[in-house]
Amino acid sequence: MELEHQQLDLRYEGLRRRSPAREKRLLASLAEKGQQCPVVVVAAERGDKHVVVDGYKRVRCLKRLKTDTVLATAWQLSEAEALILEQLMRAGDGTDPFEQGWLLKELRRSARPPLGQEALAQRFDKTKSWVCRRLGLVEELPEEIQDRVHSGLLAPYAAMKYLVPLARANRNGCVKLVEALGDRAPSSRQVEALCRAFCAGDRPSRERLLADPWLFLKVQEELKREEPAEKPPARLLLSDLGAIAAISRRASGRLREGIARRLTPEERSEVALCFAQAQADAKTLFHLCDKEVADARSGPAQSHP
């Protein structure tokens, strides 16, 4: 059947992530060949509109092409059942966890009767843990960041892998970092670099990072280009040991100057934790170094020129 645009209800459009590149290709195809595949709709519970279940990109592109009608096929199902069926049909196409999480959250909120986690797990033929993880993903990540994932400015993998852990540890800092990116879309590798730098930095370095994250990424790329050719293994090990010695001397000097007396209780606790970790790492290194170097010296003389 053919429906006019004003007859379509796009209430579930927000459950899908947008991809500007794919939408551009679809627009070109529709302009050249016309609509070949109908959108999927169900009758609205109230009024005479039809709720779109699948085909939001097609509807947006057809609007841009200023068409009068949209080719549609109607499913004789409730809205909730239609959404579940459509998701199951797309399962093999690699739907990302964010879309699944948005759908689960919507079904839990609006389905009649309400669907709990156990009921959702049964409907999708998944475990309750699968449902919990995806609900947790969209509930832990701030909405400002989810909006960027939805609009295609953030890759779902990058948001899930790097921004969710950062949001758990520092929600406000996570939002500021993403907002500082502006309207440009970073790669997953760039998001990883930014998150690592933010977590490892002190307050001044974080402020510089938030002031211009793209400048930080540019500097990082330049430093990679300027890296010299790979050193021989012995030079690499000697360089690492020299760096450890230099850092140890620098930290010792700061402690001798009385920096510990100027720390707040919170900072003192954080330093104590870091010191314990550094001490454990150094102990492991020294033990391994003693063992490996001693083993190397104990071999035949001719094998160690």
Beta strands, then each sheet from edge to edge (+ up, - down):
strand 1: 2-4
strand 2: 8-9
strand 3: 39-43
strand 4: 50-54
strand 5: 69-74
sheet 1: 1+ 5- 3- 4+ 2+
end
